[in-house]
Structure formats: C-alpha cells, structure tokens
C-alpha cells in the first residue's frame, strides 16, 4: 500500500458497505446488538451490514476474509482483543477499514488510540469516516497492532481467568501477575535489525507498536502507531522491590522506568534459552524459544475520532460518544 496515497473509500451518498464480525460469547444480547447496529447505520444512510459470528476454530480471520471478498468497505470488529487481532490479520494491506466495537475486558487497541469502549461512540466514529493509516507488526503469519510479548506478560495472561476478567475487568490481570512475580528470569538474546545481538536475563520482552498496557498505563512514551518503527522493551526486575519500583514509575508516568531498557528497530528477533509463553495483543499464541517480529508500515486503515492527526485521539472520544448516543436515540425513534 502506498502510504502517500489516500485510497479510503468514499462510499458516495449511499453510505459504506460494511460487515460486523462478532464474538457471540462476548455479547450479552446478540439480537439487541444487531438491532442497534442495523438501525443506527440505517439512520446514517448506510446499507444493512453483513453479519458474521466467530467460532472457537475461527476467531475472526476467515469471516473477515469473506467480508473483504464480498466487497465491503469497512469491517466492524465486535469482541475482545482476540477478535480485533483476527480481523486485523485479514485486513492488513487492503483498503478495507477496521472499526472497533469493543465488547471484551482488555481492548488494548481501543485503550492505546483513544477509542471509546462505548458501542454508540464506536458506531459514530465509523459513520464520520475519520481514518488513520497504522503500522502493524507481523509475527509468523499473524499480526499485532499494539504489542507482542514473550515471558512474564504472557504468563500473566495465561494465569488470568475469563471469569475474573468478566467480573472485575482489567484489574483481574493484577491477580494473574502476582502469581508469577517470583518466577525465574529467562536468558534471552535480542537482535534488532542488523545490530550486534545483546544478551540479558529478562522477565519479559515486549515488541510494541504503541505504548499502553492493560488499564491504559503508558509503558513506552515514545511509541507511535504510524512512525514505521517497533519499540522493544526489555524488563529485568530481579525481586519484588524492583517490580514495585518499575510499577510505580509507570503509574507516575516517569520518563525513566527502572529495570527497563528500550530499543527501536524494524526487525526484532528474541531467542530464549527455553520455550516461553508468548502473546499478541493480549491473545496467547503457542509457546516457543523465538519471537520474530517485523514492522509493516502504513498497512491498516483504522476508523478513529476526529481530528485524525491528533497525537492522542482520545481528544475527541468523549464528544464522539455524545454524538453516537444521539445517533442511537434517533434510530430507536424511527
């Protein structure tokens, strides 16, 4: 895709052709959701969207590929981080835009780009056609928009139950993290681009496209979603005191985070002395000794609040939510 050429679909006056890829497990009332989305888009002058439900065997990639082949201009990803990531994998390199209708507990992409977790706001953002062309990271045949990780972060995800997440939201990850604070570090070799490899005893290595963690805490202050780079964070806390200092620095948004080194590159290879748990955008993938990531610049169109060029798009998220509520209310009156 040519990053300098705006190839966003105009849709004419008849609205955009769209599809909704929904994880039914994450939705309390699927029929109500379908009515709300269909009616709101109808009020906006859009044709009725196609609907695809995810399954255990296919969490969204195949459904999104079918939507793209059907000629849609936009895909709504309705679910948690796993649903969003699966949709992204099918949209990379296409002109079809992604709109996020968060339904899960994590929603890392929404947290990082100021996208509201409110359904009405997500619909309004899509209808207003604000777009941003993002980089993505590629790991094997999958993609991430936020970050890939090896080590502690994936252990934390594996130790966090869906029941606890559904009950208390993102703080559930703190419970999962506490179970692994005293685990032994991994010996890793990290190679960034063609530079000489470095060796560390690390608890986790994060390869990030953007910088916020679960709960909206910003770990990497320089990471931007469209700068053509991946930011690599190597966390090396050795004891509970180190973990507390690291966590406090992140909460305080200090410029320097203790027990963390940051590198930047376009290709990253992390090699561990033993197989490690791994994750992409909060979704676990198979454990392995290697994590190989490469950036694909300007590869994904994302629906975002206006103004499109704001450094932090949350600047308009609240007003987009208010406009979205008016859209939904109007649809209910029709």
C-alpha positions in Angstrom: 0.0 0.0 0.0 1.3 3.4 -0.9 1.5 5.4 2.4 1.4 8.7 0.5 -1.8 8.0 -1.4 -5.2 8.3 0.3 -7.2 5.4 -1.0 -10.0 5.5 1.5 -13.4 4.5 0.1 -15.8 7.5 -0.3 -18.9 5.4 -0.4 -20.8 8.2 -2.2 -24.0 9.4 -0.8 -25.3 5.9 -0.1 -23.0 5.1 2.8 -20.4 2.4 3.1 -20.8 -1.3 2.6 -19.9 -2.9 5.9 -19.8 -6.2 7.8 -19.9 -7.0 11.5 -17.6 -9.7 12.8 -18.9 -10.5 16.3 -17.8 -12.9 19.0 -21.1 -14.0 20.4 -19.6 -15.1 23.7 -18.7 -11.5 24.5 -22.2 -10.1 23.8 -24.9 -10.3 26.4 -27.8 -9.9 23.9 -26.8 -10.5 20.3 -30.3 -9.8 18.9 -30.3 -6.4 20.6 -26.8 -5.6 19.4 -27.9 -6.5 15.8 -30.9 -4.2 16.0 -28.9 -1.3 17.5 -26.2 -1.5 14.8 -28.5 -2.1 11.9 -30.9 0.8 12.9 -28.1 3.2 13.6 -26.4 2.6 10.3 -29.8 2.9 8.5 -30.3 6.3 10.1 -26.9 7.3 8.9 -27.9 6.3 5.3 -25.7 3.1 5.2 -27.0 -0.2 3.8 -27.6 -3.0 6.2 -24.3 -4.7 7.2 -23.4 -8.3 6.7 -23.1 -10.3 10.0 -20.5 -13.0 10.7 -20.2 -14.8 14.0 -16.8 -16.1 15.2 -16.2 -19.6 16.4 -13.6 -21.4 18.5 -12.0 -22.8 15.4 -12.1 -19.4 13.6 -12.0 -16.4 15.9 -12.5 -13.9 13.1 -9.9 -14.1 10.3 -11.9 -16.3 8.0 -15.1 -14.3 8.5 -13.2 -11.1 7.8 -11.7 -12.5 4.6 -15.1 -13.5 3.4 -16.4 -10.0 4.1 -13.5 -8.5 2.1 -14.2 -10.8 -0.8 -17.8 -9.7 -0.7 -16.7 -6.2 -1.4 -17.3 -4.4 1.9 -15.6 -1.0 2.6 -15.4 -1.4 6.4 -15.4 -4.2 8.9 -16.7 -3.8 12.5 -14.7 -6.0 14.9 -17.1 -6.6 17.8 -15.4 -8.5 20.7 -12.3 -8.5 22.7 -8.6 -8.3 21.8 -8.6 -11.7 20.1 -11.5 -10.7 17.8 -9.8 -7.5 16.9 -6.4 -9.2 16.2 -8.1 -11.8 14.0 -9.8 -9.1 11.9 -6.6 -7.2 11.6 -4.9 -10.2 10.2 -7.3 -10.3 7.3 -7.3 -6.5 6.6 -3.6 -5.8 6.5 -2.6 -4.5 3.1 -6.2 -4.0 1.9 -8.2 -0.8 1.5 -10.9 -2.0 3.8 -11.1 -0.1 7.1 -11.4 -1.5 10.6 -13.9 -0.1 13.1 -13.7 -1.4 16.7 -16.8 -2.1 18.8 -15.2 -3.3 22.0 -17.0 -6.0 24.0 -14.2 -7.7 25.9 -12.3 -6.7 29.0 -8.9 -5.8 27.5 -9.4 -3.9 24.3 -5.7 -2.8 24.0 -6.1 -1.1 20.7 -9.0 1.0 22.0 -7.0 2.0 25.0 -4.0 3.0 23.0 -5.7 5.1 20.4 -8.3 6.8 22.5 -11.2 4.8 21.1 -14.2 4.7 23.3 -15.4 1.3 24.7 -18.9 2.6 24.2 -21.0 1.0 21.4 -22.6 4.2 20.3 -19.3 6.0 20.1 -17.8 3.2 18.0 -20.7 3.5 15.5 -20.4 7.2 15.3 -16.6 7.1 14.7 -17.2 4.8 11.8 -20.1 6.9 10.3 -18.0 10.1 10.5 -15.3 8.3 8.4 -12.3 9.6 10.3 -9.3 7.3 9.3 -5.8 6.8 10.3 -3.3 4.6 8.5 -1.4 2.5 11.0 1.7 0.3 11.1 1.3 -3.3 12.2 3.7 -5.9 13.5 4.0 -9.3 11.9 4.8 -12.5 13.8 4.9 -15.6 11.6 1.6 -15.4 9.7 -0.2 -13.2 12.3 -0.3 -9.5 13.1 -0.4 -7.2 16.1 -1.4 -3.6 16.3 -0.3 -3.0 20.0 2.4 -5.3 21.1 3.8 -8.8 21.1 5.4 -10.3 24.2 7.5 -13.2 25.5 7.8 -14.2 29.1 6.0 -12.6 32.1 3.3 -10.7 30.2 2.1 -13.9 28.5 2.3 -15.8 31.8 0.1 -13.1 33.4 -2.5 -13.5 30.6 -2.4 -17.3 31.0 -3.0 -17.0 34.8 -6.0 -14.7 34.4 -9.3 -16.4 34.2 -12.1 -15.3 31.9 -14.5 -15.4 34.8 -12.4 -13.0 36.8 -12.0 -10.6 33.9 -15.7 -10.6 33.3 -16.3 -9.8 36.9 -13.8 -7.1 37.7 -12.4 -6.1 34.3 -8.7 -5.2 33.6 -7.7 -5.4 37.4 -8.0 -9.1 37.0 -4.6 -9.1 35.3 -3.0 -7.8 38.5 -4.2 -11.0 40.2 -2.6 -13.1 37.4 0.6 -11.1 37.5 1.0 -11.6 41.3 1.2 -15.4 40.7 4.4 -15.0 38.6 6.3 -12.2 40.2 8.9 -14.5 41.7 9.4 -16.8 38.7 12.9 -17.2 37.5 14.1 -14.9 34.6 14.8 -16.2 31.1 18.1 -15.9 29.3 17.5 -14.1 26.0 19.4 -12.9 23.1 17.9 -9.9 21.3 18.8 -8.8 17.8 17.4 -5.6 16.5 17.8 -5.0 12.7 21.4 -5.8 11.8 23.0 -4.6 15.1 25.0 -7.0 17.2 22.8 -9.1 19.5 22.5 -8.3 23.2 22.1 -10.8 26.0 20.0 -10.3 29.1 18.4 -12.1 32.0 14.9 -10.8 31.5 11.5 -11.3 32.9 9.7 -10.2 29.7 10.5 -8.7 26.3 7.8 -6.6 24.7 7.8 -5.6 21.0 5.5 -2.7 20.7 3.8 -0.7 18.0 2.1 1.6 20.7 2.9 2.1 24.3 0.0 1.5 26.7 -0.7 -1.7 28.8 -3.9 -3.1 30.1 -5.7 -0.5 32.1 -4.3 2.4 30.0 -0.9 2.6 31.7 1.7 4.0 29.3 4.9 2.0 29.4 6.6 3.3 26.2 6.3 7.1 25.9 7.9 7.3 22.5 6.0 4.6 20.7 3.7 5.8 18.0 1.4 3.7 15.8 2.4 5.1 12.5 6.1 6.0 12.8 7.5 2.9 10.9 9.3 1.6 14.0 8.9 -1.1 16.6 9.9 -0.3 20.2 11.4 -3.1 22.2 11.2 -3.0 26.0 13.4 -5.4 28.0 12.2 -5.7 31.6 14.8 -7.1 34.1 13.4 -6.8 37.6 15.1 -9.4 39.9 13.0 -9.1 43.1 9.7 -7.7 44.5 11.4 -4.3 45.2 12.4 -4.0 41.6 8.8 -4.8 40.5 7.4 -2.2 42.8 9.8 0.5 41.6 9.0 -0.3 38.0 5.3 -0.3 38.5 5.4 2.9 40.5 7.4 4.6 37.7 4.8 3.5 35.1 1.9 4.8 37.2 3.7 8.1 37.9 4.5 8.3 34.1 8.1 8.9 34.8 10.4 9.4 31.8 12.8 6.8 33.1 11.5 3.4 34.2 13.9 1.4 36.4 14.8 -2.2 35.3 13.8 -1.5 31.7 15.8 -0.9 28.6 14.3 0.3 25.3 15.5 -0.3 21.8 14.0 0.6 18.4 14.1 -1.1 15.1 12.1 -2.5 12.2 13.1 -6.2 12.7 13.4 -7.9 16.1 14.4 -11.5 16.9 14.2 -12.6 20.5 15.7 -16.0 21.3 15.3 -17.7 24.8 17.2 -20.5 26.4 13.9 -22.4 26.7 10.4 -22.3 25.3 8.4 -19.3 26.7 4.8 -18.3 26.7 4.0 -15.7 24.0 1.2 -13.3 23.2 0.0 -10.9 20.5 -2.3 -8.0 21.5 -3.3 -9.8 24.7 -4.1 -13.1 23.0 -1.9 -16.1 23.8 -0.1 -17.9 21.0 1.9 -21.1 21.2 5.0 -21.1 23.4 8.3 -21.1 21.6 12.0 -20.2 22.0 11.8 -17.5 19.4 9.8 -14.4 18.8 10.4 -12.8 15.4 8.7 -9.6 14.6 8.8 -7.2 11.7 7.0 -3.9 11.1 4.7 -3.4 8.2 4.4 0.4 7.8 1.1 2.0 6.9 -0.7 -1.3 6.5 -4.1 -0.9 8.2 -6.8 1.7 7.9 -8.5 2.3 11.3 -11.6 4.3 12.0 -10.7 7.0 14.6 -12.3 10.0 16.1 -11.6 13.4 14.6 -9.3 15.2 14.4 -7.4 12.5 12.5 -3.9 13.9 13.1 -4.2 14.4 16.9 -1.3 12.8 18.7 -3.7 11.2 21.2 -7.0 10.5 19.6 -8.9 10.4 22.9 -9.1 14.2 22.4 -12.4 13.7 20.6 -13.6 10.3 22.0 -16.0 11.8 24.5 -17.7 14.1 22.0 -17.8 11.2 19.5 -19.6 9.2 22.2 -22.1 12.0 22.7 -22.8 12.3 19.0 -23.1 8.5 18.9 -25.8 8.5 21.6 -27.8 10.9 19.6 -27.5 8.6 16.6 -28.7 5.6 18.5 -31.6 7.5 20.1 -32.7 8.7 16.7 -32.5 5.1 15.4 -34.7 4.0 18.2 -37.3 6.6 17.4 -37.6 5.5 13.8 
